[in-house]
């Protein structure tokens, strides 16, 4: 997918039409260092001397490369080095000269992705978001709890990635940079032969001089260099060759591709190992404590020695439990203290606060019992060391299982990233296209326009176009299409797919981060980070959840302590070796640790992660939780006609002349006029002219230059060819230019439209000279998809720019009752708004540029994957394989996902609603059932695990609707 309008995005927002300026300090010099540009609006400039004074002061600032001030427009353009100064300091310097400086407009917004460590619940993710939004220059920050990542949009003139990471660390969380905006095309190279700092400077300067290199980062100690580049101008193979050529005897440099380890996988495995080891160490101490407290005292022959008194009433059992529990509480459980400290420091609370409160209450009360027994000969009490130790052990077990399960939620994404092969066969061709040599190289070294050979059974390394040979390619891993697709000369192939038979030569068109596979991965990662609206419920609850639990635990303790001290309930309710205070304390601790905010926080993001990954593997790319949630509510689907309901490859089936103009001349004039149009009907007319030339061996007789070409949306095109005004389009266009429609023309148009064909009229100098009858066959699955949507209580509507007769005939054939024809792009968007005004949630399915306004206006825009880049950018959901059955898949998957999210919420909320009263002892007076604190901790751990496992069940999702026996020619639309 190519980026449209990249240069427009790079242009400054303010384009001074007339600037009176002088350039200070190195304006024409390229420093080789990274520079930034900022534009200020400056009020109070009265003349050119004011501009000169500002330029002289700011130009002398350290780090300022150049400054231009326009007194006419009252603005200044400053180019500076961000490592030496920043926009804020420059602004303050201008203000010190008694000029008013408005907030400068945003010139560019940088984006970075960060790995966040230490988040346990929704409260943590909200804390990180708040910390990020407080950083000067941060425009937007989104934190994903399940993905454990943050995506930050910031103004690089004000802040940078390092300051953002520091802000996260100050909030008590760890952060590592995953990628920044300039990482999209970046290569890592390992160097050999560097013997001095001068060698490193030489290599860096040579690389910076290469056209297309944006940034060079050299690490001389590790002998590695990272280069950000423009793939249109250079590539990794050229950069390595450049390094190797710069060396001179006897100091030759050797360079090879270096792949940095996948930090995400490494950190995930490290996290799993850390929790597992902490749990095992905890068990090493907790199990003996449990045995000494619960098991051995019941065995009189074995446990009597535990009752041996060491000093006064301090027994051996108490002392051993104290010694064994302390490492669990303060060494293994130290992470809960750290988490609680940072949470309270930033004015919030999380699960760590609950665990720390509960375990501390049990531990320090037990310490009090031990000290009292140590200093008194008559005191008798029961310690709760096993509660503290077992509680921490069960929580660590739950976190370990949760981390393992969460890793599986991104399995689909991991499989996508592994689809591309490691190596490829690069060919060298001579001027006649003959193969000179064949070399096996790393896929990462491939560059645009390279010619590669793909043998049967091999994977396609990058996106490209077949230039020789034919084969069948299995694209199921990308598009979900099970049947192999025929590939011939000129057909596109997608990186990561498998060549089944036949050897083909492919010219690379998209490499690195620009391949379809890379863009799918980027889109899915962004979707998994986006927060669904349904997540707001958990966010609201998390704000008061922990304080409410602490209050509930305190009230529970009081509720049992006061009646116990007042003897309001029978003494036999109190277990042996326990008094009323201890029973009340156990109930209070149980309430503290049984409540689980984590399950609520994981209910939505884990389900969205699994659903978007599963959708991508099925050929349905869903751009985030918002699109997923809206698709669940769709009640009406609006289809475009050409390229959506139809195959999108119309062909001319009949030509009719209405004047004495030769057929060849008519076709030539129409083809030249339509050559600049992207509409499928235009391509059909151009193709008809080519066929005519090939059939009769004719040459184009009209070599005149095309002038005044104009597109008339929903009507056709017009242009001047030589001294002739040529119109190609429908009746609306003819009437607009006052071209007379004769009865003969009207009859031909009517007959054509009743056959579900489109009539394209051609007029020269206001006279209709001929017409083309264009037929675009329906997609075989169109009727069945409309029928299936009807069974889902979803109405189908067709909107098209085509004429009413053709539109009605096609709608009748597929079973659509509501049709809007002869509608321009803006009109399509208006029709959708009208449907929305009736209370319907509308999905729009389209493929062309003319569908983009409607795709944006709809609640859910679905772009056919073979459509234009503009349509795909405007859509919320992209159907990769251009098959209408995936409209059903997208809606059904969203419904299944929202049902799973609701089930997760029912489980998470239901668990807390039921668990907390039981932990508080509601059932104890009637049944004698109570929840010991260590068992309450086990329940809390199990609740988070159960929510993650519930989301993982979406991995078993099956498509509800399959199209069978679809002709291959209709499937091969790429």
ZAPA-276418 format. One record per residue (C-alpha): x, y, z; residue in one letter. Coordinates in steps of 0.001 Angstrom, whole numbers, padded with zeros to 6 digits, always signed. Each point is the difference from the previous one (the first is absolute). Layout:
ZAPA-276418
XYZa
...
This chain:
ZAPA-276418
+000000+000000+000000x
+001573+003262-001081x
-000159+003139+002047x
-002018+002750-001630x
+000912+003652+000403x
+003149-000557+002054x
+001585+003251-001185x
-003150+001932+000940x
+000251-001322+003544x
+003594+001202+000268x
-000787+003540-001186x
-000209+002714+002659x
-003466+001067+001011x
+000889+003660-000541x
+001237+000891-003491x
+001207+003644+000086x
-000796+001663-003266x
+002366+002899+000587x
+002796-000167+002546x
+002435+002806+000708x
+002794-001729+001859x
+003659-000548+000515x
+001471-003375+000790x
+002249-000250+003001x
+002838-002376+000760x
+000339-002749-002490x
-003171+000216-001908x
+001333-001658-003080x
+002066-002599+001714x
-000972-003614+000604x
+001225-000882+003469x
-000360-003766-000232x
-001778+000041+003370x
-003724-000529+000480x
-001880+003295-000189x
-003584+001022+000691x
-002045+002899-001305x
-002583+002047+001867x
-002233+002890-001068x
-001051+002758+002437x
-002671+002657-000284x
+001582+003202+001323x
-002095+003055+000866x
+001457+003477+000329x
+002297+000025-003054x
-000353+003499-001501x
+002823+000163-002542x
+002938-001819-001563x
+002331+001146+002795x
-002162-001892+002522x
+000455-003135-002090x
+003768+000551-000171x
+000248+000429+003798x
-001881-003257+000614x
+002165-001818-002557x
+003229+001288+001513x
-000924-001054+003562x
-001489-003389-000836x
+002620-000672-002673x
+002747+000303+002640x
-001636-002605+002237x
+001901-003249+000362x
-001515-002676-002227x
-001910+002339-002347x
+000934-000768-003613x
-002070+002693-001723x
-002885+002411+000546x
-002212+001920-002423x
-002482+002604+001246x
-002773+001455-002176x
-001158+003448+001206x
-002880-000052-002491x
-001518-003244+001261x
+001278+000290+003548x
+001597-003402+000203x
+003413-001563+000424x
+001427-003243-001346x
+002820-001458+002104x
+002134-003036-000783x
+001901-001334+003007x
+001754-003039+001442x
-002243-001650+002617x
+002998-001457+001842x
+001189+003544+000832x
-003200+002019+000401x
-003768-000284-000336x
-002994+001967-001221x
-000947+001100+003516x
+003381+001671+000583x
-000187+001731-003392x
-003503+001249+000773x
+001126+001374+003376x
+002940+001798-001664x
-002366+001800-002377x
-002354+000888+002875x
+002967+001510+001899x
+000219+002539-002853x
-003535+001172+000946x
-001785-001731-002867x
-003084-002142+000454x
+000435-003532-001285x
-003148-002041-000538x
-000123-003744+000386x
+001851-001144-003055x
-001884-002207-002448x
+000865-003659-000068x
+002397-000624-002886x
+000224-003723+000458x
-001181-002530+002522x
+002372-002822+000822x
-001175-003388+001201x
+001749-002529+002212x
-000981-003377+001427x
+001173-001003+003463x
+000002-003239+001940x
-001426+000657+003498x
+001068-002196+002914x
-001745-000447+003321x
-003659+000596-000936x
-002389-002261+001884x
-003471+001467-000536x
-001989+002763-001678x
+001008+002423+002734x
+003645-000481-001005x
-000653+000660-003687x
-001973+003143+000893x
+002875+001181+002185x
+002442-000426-002878x
-002347+001911-002327x
-000299+002852+002501x
+003776+000163+000420x
+000485+000122-003775x
-002652+002666-000564x
+001691+002245+002586x
+003218+000079-002064x
+000413+003248-001972x
-000381-000679-003710x
-001950-003258+000294x
-003146+000314-002126x
-001519-003426+000458x
+000872-003138+001966x
-001682-003394-000115x
+001006-002785+002390x
-000978-003624-000562x
-000174-002119+003148x
-000139-003415-001678x
+002593+000912-002640x
+002163+001735+002660x
+000838+002756-002474x
-000538+003723-000418x
-000290+002019-003201x
+000900+003648+000463x
-000534+002873-002467x
+002237+002934+000887x
+001483+003200-001367x
+003722-000696-000622x
+000687+003727+000296x
-000975-000120+003687x
+000861-003466+001296x
+001577-003277-001064x
-000178-003725+000720x
+002504+000176+002875x
-002063+002576+001913x
-003140-002070-000556x
+001731-003111+001370x
+001214+001988+003035x
-003588+001120+000718x
-001185-003624+000001x
+002861-001027+002287x
-000792+002862+002381x
-003538-001405+000204x
+001441-003289+001262x
-000059-002108-003156x
+002710-001295-002292x
+000114+001061-003651x
+001998-001027-003067x
-000157+001506-003474x
-001430-002435-002554x
+000006+002302-003016x
-000183+003644-000976x
-001427+001643-003101x
+003253-000251-001975x
+000363-003730+000716x
-002228-001075-002895x
+002954-000413-002365x
+003001-000671+002155x
+002834-002491-000421x
+002444-001271+002632x
+003531-000772-001238x
+002831-001769+001845x
+003448+001422-000793x
+003405-001666+000029x
+003373+001665-000446x
-000501+003156+002083x
+003335+000692+001741x
-000308+003661+000961x
-002600+002725+000621x
+000952+001490-003369x
-001247-003161-001718x
-003405+000455+001582x
-000136+003683-000990x
+000944-000947-003571x
-002742-002610-000293x
-002621+002310+001536x
+000900+002877-002322x
-000054-002255-003076x
-003404-001414+000909x
-001444+003459+000718x
+001134+001098-003464x
-002013-002779-001704x
-003140+001292-001689x
-003083-001252+001844x
+001678-000461+003411x
-001980+001859+002673x
+001903-000830+003176x
+003115-001946+001031x
+000564-001257+003555x
+003454-001539+000544x
+001019-002008+003071x
+003821-000301-000296x
+000358-002148+003115x
-002453-002656-001175x
+001128+000624-003617x
-003579+000360-001195x
-001695+002651-002100x
-003710+000687-000428x
-001107+001837-003141x
-003442+001484-000721x
-000544+000359-003732x
-002485+000734-002777x
-000669-003252-001928x
-000783+002000-003158x
+003625+001159-000155x
+002178-002654+001628x
-000083-003322+001866x
+001920-002202+002453x
+002056-001738-002712x
+001201+003320-001380x
+000900+001228+003494x
+002070-003111+000778x
+001763+000318-003354x
+000731+003657+000756x
+001637-000911+003336x
+002138-002717-001551x
+001174+002276-002823x
+001174+002801+002302x
+002759-002119+001592x
+003555+000210-001331x
+002849-002469+000318x
+000973-001201+002524x
-003158+001170+001863x
-002945-001582-001743x
-003438+000198+001592x
-002380-002940-000003x
-003723+000477+000528x
-002833-002451+000382x
-003656+000180+000887x
-000737-000129+003715x
-003398-000959+001360x
-000515+001267+003564x
-001713-002493+002301x
-003773+000255+000220x
-000340+001883+003262x
-003692-000716+000350x
+000405-003777-000055x
+003124+000112+002170x
-001720+002167+002608x
-003088-002202-000036x
+002084-003110+000638x
+001939+001868+002715x
-003269+001034+001675x
-001239-003590-000074x
+003278-001261+001496x
-000036+002727+002668x
-003526-000829+001201x
+000706-003725-000129x
+003213+000334+002021x
-001645+002328+002535x
-002858-002465+000407x
+002387-002939+000500x
+002085+001920+002528x
-003175+001045+001774x
-001168-003628+000133x
+003344-001034+001458x
-000844+002072+003090x
-003807+000046-000082x
-000579-003763-000147x
+001951-000633+003262x
-001872+002883+001646x
-003303-001566-001112x
+001113-003427+001226x
+001100+001368+003394x
-003255+001945+000382x
-002745-002248-001437x
+001200-003565-000460x
+002575-001071+002598x
-001943+001300+003046x
-002750-002483-000920x
+002487-002888+000214x
+000724-000238+003714x
+002844-002468-000417x
+001838+002277-002412x
-001095+003513+000900x
+000452+000031+003776x
+003507+001423-000290x
-001456+003098-001664x
-001713+000869+003278x
+003286-000043+001914x
+000411+003400+001692x
+003259+001796-000730x
-000433+003125+002134x
-003118+000528+002115x
-002960-000833-002334x
+001955+000347-003278x
-000082-003479-001528x
+002306-001661-002547x
-002846+000031-002531x
-000515+003757+000366x
+003715+000691-000340x
+000397-002211-003110x
-003039+001522-001680x
+001311+003509+000736x
+003452-000798-001396x
-001339-001720-003138x
-002704+002574-000711x
+002238+003087+000200x
+001929-000632-003281x
-003319-000546-001796x
-001437+003232+001407x
+002963+002332-000493x
+002194-001515-002728x
-002303-001925-002325x
-002916+002341+000767x
+002106+003159-000336x
-001509+000636-003467x
-003383+000673+001670x
+001551+002642+002256x
+001643+001726-002975x
-003231-000075-001998x
-002002+001359+002944x
+002501+002790+000651x
-000092+001258-003589x
-003790-000310-000174x
-000546+002003+003178x
+002689+002486-001027x
-001944+000884-003159x
-003263+000182+001930x
-001583-003235-001226x
-000341-003586+001148x
+000243-003428-001578x
+000123-003712+000741x
+003431+000342+001646x
-001557+002268+002652x
-002605-002643+000867x
+002579-002804+000162x
+002419+002082+002082x
-002739+001009+002445x
-001291-003546+000380x
+003370-001703+000421x
+001318+002723+002307x
-003064-000248+002219x
+000446-003764+000339x
+003780+000142+000391x
+000289+002830+002520x
-002904-001280+002077x
+001838-003337+000129x
+003208+001799+000995x
-001966+001701+002801x
-001234-003435+001160x
+003593-001345+000019x
+001366+002985+001933x
-002861-000214+002489x
+000640-003732+000478x
+003720+000675+000375x
-000528+002550+002791x
-002873-001687+001849x
-000265-003320+001814x
-003795-000075-000122x
-000870+001480-003442x
-001415-002381-002588x
-000734+001004-003583x
-000129-001313-003569x
+002326+001367-002701x
-000972+000365-003691x
+003417-000403-001619x
-001386-002649-002351x
-002583+002531-001212x
+002664+002480-001096x
+002322-002578-001570x
-002663-002044-001795x
-001765+003146-001215x
+003166+001263-001728x
+000689-003460-001460x
-003469-000342-001502x
+000086+003519-001453x
+003375-000704-001622x
-001373-003271-001408x
-002967+001869-001438x
+002240+002679-001543x
+002220-002694-001520x
-002941-001785-001609x
-001486+003330-001108x
+003237+001087-001722x
+000236-003350-001796x
-003622+000282-001165x
+000363+003670-001041x
+002933-000980-002213x
-002323-002240-001983x
-002395+002878-000783x
+002475+001366-002569x
+000827-003371-001574x
-001729+000911-003268x
+002114+003154-000297x
+003162-001964+000741x
-000821-002482-002751x
-000473+002858-002482x
+003436+001446+000752x
+001633-003374-000655x
-001554-000492-003456x
+002747+001725-001997x
+002919-002317-000978x
+003539+000667+001226x
+001671-000136-003428x
-000798+000694-003649x
+001609-000694-003382x
+001141+003293-001559x
+000497+000042-003770x
+002230+002232-002114x
-001350+000661-003497x
+001638+001413-003091x
-001572+002577-002303x
-001978-002688-001861x
-001447-001465+003199x
+002249-003071+000021x
+001159-001342+003380x
+003687+000703+000635x
+000320-001228+003586x
-002040-001287+002924x
+000853+000731+003642x
-001682-001122+003227x
-000198+002973+002368x
-001851+001004+003145x
-003544+001236-000612x
+000835+003130+001980x
+002592+000956-002647x
-002549+000142-002809x
-000609+003397-001566x
-002713+001450-002178x
+000166-001126-003679x
+002119-003068+000838x
-000873-003054-002099x
-000389-003188+002043x
-000652-003607-000947x
-002635-001962+001887x
+000123-003770-000452x
-002919-002393+000671x
-000625-000443+003740x
+001905+003177+000930x
-001465+003010+001783x
-000278+003370-001729x
+002468+002261+001904x
-001447+003453-000872x
-002863+001583-001926x
+000549+000159-003742x
-001254-000499-003541x
+000484-003147-002063x
+002211+000807-003015x
+000482-003548-001267x
-001605-003409+000450x
-003285-001095+001492x
-001039-001922+003082x
-002609-000388+002721x
+000619+001741+003321x
-001546-000974+003343x
-001029+003279+001682x
-001975-001557+002843x
+002452+001197+002656x
-000573+003642-001054x
-003527+000192-001404x
-001621-003135+001447x
-000775-001158-003571x
+000350-003784+000046x
+000224-000572-003763x
+003359+000700-001775x
-000131+003097-002222x
+001342-000072-003571x
+002864+002444-000609x
+001064+001027-003488x
+001970+002794-001630x
-000864+003328+001613x
-001797-001469+003036x
+000877+001156+003511x
+001412-002374+002625x
+000018+000581+003760x
+002983-000614+002252x
-000454-002984+002348x
-002191-002014-002400x
+001082-003399-001412x
+000732-000779-003641x
-001564-003408-000618x
+001075-000959-003535x
+001921+001594-002795x
+003043+002253+000160x
-000668+003751-000194x
+002204+003072-000185x
-001226+002938+002071x
+001055+003650+000026x
-000108+001384+003552x
-002339+002987+000387x
-000300+000280+003796x
+002707-001045+002472x
+000614+000261+003733x
-002720+001808+001926x
-001909+000802-003205x
-001008-003591-000804x
-003624-001014+000461x
+001070-002445+002735x
+001811+002728+001980x
-002924+002373-000361x
-002435-002680+001167x
+002149-000558+003095x
+000192+003761+000657x
-003754+000373-000444x
-000786-002908+002341x
+002443+001302+002628x
-001649+003426-000156x
-003434-001620+000219x
+000991-002002+003082x
+001189+003197+001668x
-003173+001962-000790x
-002485+000050+002860x
-003567-001161-000627x
-002820+002210+001349x
-001270-002928+002083x
+003294+000247+001951x
-001291+003231+001568x
-002048-002062+002471x
+003141-001575+001444x
+001763+003378+000029x
-002800+001579+002044x
-000151-002887+002481x
+003788-000081+000450x
+000090+003591+001265x
-001876-000793+003204x
+000388-003787+000160x
+003026-000308+002312x
-001063+002757+002464x
-003470-001591+000149x
+001548-003406+000726x
+002185+001422+002779x
-003053+001654+001581x
-002005-003236-000377x
+002814-001992+001655x
+000190+002464+002901x
-003797-000095+000473x
+000104-003818-000126x
+002618-000052+002738x
-002044+002392+002131x
-003194-001909-000806x
+001445-003173+001490x
+002154+001552+002720x
-002681+002107+001743x
-002657-002782+000213x
+002729-002398+001166x
+001174+002279+002776x
-003642+000693+000946x
-000764-003779-000029x
-002792+000492-002501x
+000673-003354-001718x
+000662-003450+001580x
+003558-000722+001103x
-000043-003353-001775x
+000051+001890-003326x
+003635+000879+000720x
+002413-002788-001077x
+002288-001574+002589x
+003300+001787+000746x
-001554+003257-001218x
-001786+002920+001638x
-002556+002521-001283x
+002640+002519-001066x
+001903-002589-002047x
-003174-001287-001691x
-000974+003580-000941x
+003542+000648-001288x
-000100-003098-002205x
-003326+001068-001513x
+001388+003490-000662x
+003176-001342-001644x
-002057-002397-002147x
-002076+002913-001331x
+003192+001932-000801x
+001608-002760-002029x
-003032-001621-001628x
-000903+003174-001955x
+001611+000003-003435x
+000245+003157-002146x
+002266-001821-002485x
-002771-002181-001429x
-002047+003109-000854x
+002960+001652-001720x
+000778-003071-002116x
-003598-000731-001071x
+000019+002226-003108x
+003627+000319-001236x
+000728-003741+000026x
-003140-000722-002029x
+000826+002795-002481x
+003567-001313-000354x
-001153-003525-000807x
-002797+001176-002319x
+002162+002377-002068x
+002722-002635-000325x
-002514-002674-000978x
-001662+002379-002456x
+003357+000754-001654x
+000636-003723-000489x
-003446-000261-001649x
+000667+002906-002383x
-001998+002582+001988x
+002046+002940+001339x
-001890+001794+002759x
+001439+003390+000969x
-000524-000105+003753x
-002563-000600+002685x
-002155+002946-001073x
-000597-001509-003461x
-000575-003403+001591x
-002644+001357+002349x
-001803+002043-002680x
-000108-002950-002422x
-001880-001926+002682x
-002875+002519-000247x
-000313+000130-003810x
-003595-000164-001221x
+000492+001072-003634x
+002792-000722-002496x
+000379+002364-002949x
+001774-001532-003008x
+001667+001851-002841x
-000675-001695-003349x
+003079+000055-002209x
+002861-002023+001472x
-001987-000878+003116x
-003121-001906-001020x
+001483-000498-003457x
+003377-001483-000870x
+001402+003460-000742x
+001417-000960-003384x
-002593+001319-002428x
+000430-000623-003703x
-001563+001490-003122x
-002468-002502-001458x
-001533+002209-002710x
+000937+003124-001942x
-002532+002206-001774x
+000630+002883-002457x
-002491+002862-000362x
+001922+001994-002639x
+002393-000486-002882x
+003047+000124+002284x
+002243-003073-000540x
-000021-002592+002811x
+003768+000293+000408x
-000190+003767+000494x
-002883-000320+002493x
+001920-002545+002070x
+003210+002057-000127x
-001694+003212+001138x
-001793-001784+002833x
+003138-001875+001106x
+002196+003121+000019x
-002612+001853+002059x
-000505-002864+002465x
+003723-000823+000389x
+000374+002266+003051x
-003058-001338+001835x
+000196-002687+002700x
-003605-001144-000466x
-000438-003655-001102x
-002291+001076-002853x
+002773+002250-001325x
+002425-002900+000041x
-002489-002098-001971x
-000191+002647-002741x
+003810+000283-000163x
+000318-003783-000171x
-002545-000139-002860x
+002101+002445-002026x
+003103-002123+000579x
-001820-003136-001138x
-001165+001771-003142x
+003554+001043-000823x
+001330-003512+000586x
-002792-001645-001978x
+000420+002124-003132x
+003620+001036+000410x
-000938+003667+000231x
+002021+002872+001398x
-001283+002888+002079x
-000982+002701-002436x
-000481+002657+002701x
+003367+001100+001319x
-001268+003426+001081x
+000671+001007+003598x
-002777-000314+002573x
-001020+003307+001571x
-002526+001226+002574x
-000704-003495+001301x
-002763+000127+002612x
-001801-002641+002033x
-003730+000534+000556x
-000860-002201+003037x
-002893-002331-000695x
-000184+001065-003664x
+003232-000582-001928x
+003033+001901-001330x
+000687+002738-002527x
+003114+001226-001791x
+001281+001912-002993x
+001869-002100-002578x
+001424+002326-002600x
-002864+002310-000936x
-002708-002468+001050x
-001967-000090+003259x
-000539-003667+000915x
-002554-001151+002584x
-000032-003591+001292x
-002667-000902+002564x
-003687-000457+000651x
-003104+001971-000937x
+000513+002387+002922x
+003308+001147-001489x
-001513+000401-003472x
-002859+002109+001339x
+002400+002116+002057x
+001899+000893-003188x
-003247+000347-001993x
+000762-002917-002318x
-003215-000988-001812x
-001258-003538+000824x
-001797-001329-003075x
-002762-002682+000128x
+002489-002503-001456x
+002447+000683+002813x
-002762-000132+002607x
-001219-003371-001320x
+003522-001489+000081x
+000566+001294+003529x
-003292-001479+001251x
+000608-003393-001632x
+003514-000142+001452x
-001073+000930+003524x
-002806-002570+000081x
+002659-002667-000672x
+001778+001140+003232x
+002732+001593-002073x
+001418+003500+000251x
-000169+002287-003013x
+003001+002306-000507x
-000752+002788-002487x
+002664+001794-002025x
-000618+003527-001306x
+002300+002091-002186x
-000613+003752-000118x
-003472-000396+001502x
-001157-002799-002325x
-000454-003578+001289x
+002001-002111-002457x
-000121-003433+001605x
-000445-002109+003102x
+001523-002971+001789x
-002071-002632+001783x
+002097-001064+003000x
-000740-003120+002022x
+001445-000700+003424x
-000971-003495+001238x
-001255-000444+003553x
+002198-001689+002550x
-001289-003575+000382x
-000416+000352+003754x
-001859+003348-000070x
-003550-001418+000108x
+000792-002496+002749x
+001705+002681+002119x
-003065+002276-000260x
-002233-002938+000960x
+002204-000916+002980x
+000029+003609+001218x
-003783-000031-000145x
-000017-003091+002249x
+002121+002049+002471x
-002735+002708-000021x
+002239+002347-001984x
-001471+001822-002992x
+002036+000411-003214x
-000019+003210-002055x
+001744+000845-003276x
+001273+003481-000856x
+001682+000693-003343x
+000766+002717-002488x
-001360-002195-002775x
-003405+000525-001632x
-003256-001118+001595x
-000809-002744-002500x
+003363-001775+000313x
+000075+000461+003791x
-003544-001367+000381x
+000740-003024-002197x
+003122-000912+001987x
-001729+000606+003350x
-002852-002284-001076x
+002504-002702-000923x
+001732-000021+003427x
-003171+000518+002054x
+000464+003624+001098x
-003242+001949+000342x
+001280+003514+000743x
+002024+001715-002734x
+001443+003508-000373x
+001304+000607-003539x
+001603+002877-001917x
+001634+001148+003234x
+003326+001876+000125x
+002598-000578+002804x
-001388+002785+002193x
-003515-001301-000613x
+001046-003460+001211x
+001154+001512+003290x
-003285+001937+000258x
-002046-003195-000517x
+001903-001641+002843x
-000662+002967+002275x
-003703-000228-000868x
-000018-003666+001062x
+001794+000907+003231x
-002632+002654+000720x
-002541-002832+000001x
+001851-001610+002893x
+001860-002649-002021x
+003634-000943+000587x
+001351-000082-003551x
+002928-001871-001543x
+001289+001069-003410x
+001812-002459-002282x
+001980+001617-002833x
+003221-000152-001968x
+000727+003243-001876x
+001061+003577+000643x
-003584+001053-000669x
-001098-002163+002960x
+002321+001696+002515x
-002467+002708+001195x
-002630-002686+000590x
+002495-002275+001790x
+000857+002852+002376x
-003639+001009+000503x
-001130-003546+000838x
+000129-001346+003551x
+002158-002834-001344x
+001878+000346-003300x
+001051-003256-001681x
+002506+000237-002866x
+000423-002782-002501x
+003689-000954+000150x
+000571+000258-003738x
-001301+003577+000027x
+001919+003246+000050x
+002334+001089+002795x
-002247+002986+000748x
-002991-002267+000589x
+002054-002314+002220x
+001286+002966+002054x
-003537+001346+000500x
-001454-003351+001112x
-000338-001462+003499x
+000193-003585-001277x
+002015-001271-002987x
-001121-003179-001789x
+003299-001398-001253x
-001194-002462-002609x
-002732+002140-001574x
-002630-002626+000709x
-003394+001142+001252x
-000281-002957+002354x
+002386+001882+002287x
-002640+002704+000533x
-001917-002724+001852x
+003199-001166+001727x
+000830+003514+001266x
-003473+000574+001453x
-000239-003499+001480x
+003494+000188+001536x
-000859+003350+001589x
-003204-001463+001459x
+001832-003014+001370x
+002710+002246+001479x
-002457+002371+001693x
-001878-003012+001401x
+003291-001313+001373x
+000826+003408+001518x
-003407+000120+001678x
+000542-003532+001313x
+003409+001082+001330x
-001627+002952+001782x
-002733-002225+001431x
+002681-002342+001304x
+002272+002745+001356x
-002787+002043+001602x
-001941-003076+001101x
+003119-001418+001619x
+000537+003168+002047x
-003705+000410+000803x
-000245-003600+001266x
+003534-000403+001339x
+000145+003036+002264x
-003172-000824+002041x
+001157-003602+000445x
+003441+001237+001076x
-001718+002409+002411x
-001683-002970+001692x
-003602+000365-001151x
-000423-003795-000166x
+001939-000740+003162x
-002867+000385+002531x
-002266-002334-002005x
+002360-002605-001494x
+003270+000404+001860x
+001697+000628-003377x
+002684+002660+000007x
+002752+000921-002469x
+003467-000011+001616x
+002256+002800-001327x
+002373-002359-001807x
-002937-001619-001813x
-001441+003451-000807x
+003359+000867-001613x
-000195-003165-002095x
-003487+001001-001175x
+001246+003459-000943x
+002802-001480-002111x
-002422-002428-001639x
-002375+002785-001053x
+002572+001784-002179x
+001097-003278-001522x
-003587-000969-000790x
-000644+003285-001870x
+003120-000426-002153x
-000889-003626-000762x
-003530+001079-000882x
+001408+002462-002561x
+002269-002704-001400x
-003082-002010-000974x
-000406+002478-002876x
+002983-001762-001600x
-002410-002777-000963x
-002201+002407-002019x
-001319-001440-003286x
-001447+001941-002904x
-003805-000246-000054x
-000201+000193-003772x
+002140-001543-002745x
-000301+000429-003743x
+000539-003279-001794x
+000816-000658-003623x
+000864+003589-000866x
+001706+000191-003406x
+003695+000723+000273x
-000217+002919-002382x
-002245+001802+002462x
+002271-000677+002953x
+003182+001226-001619x
-000711+003691+000448x
+003304+001098+001407x
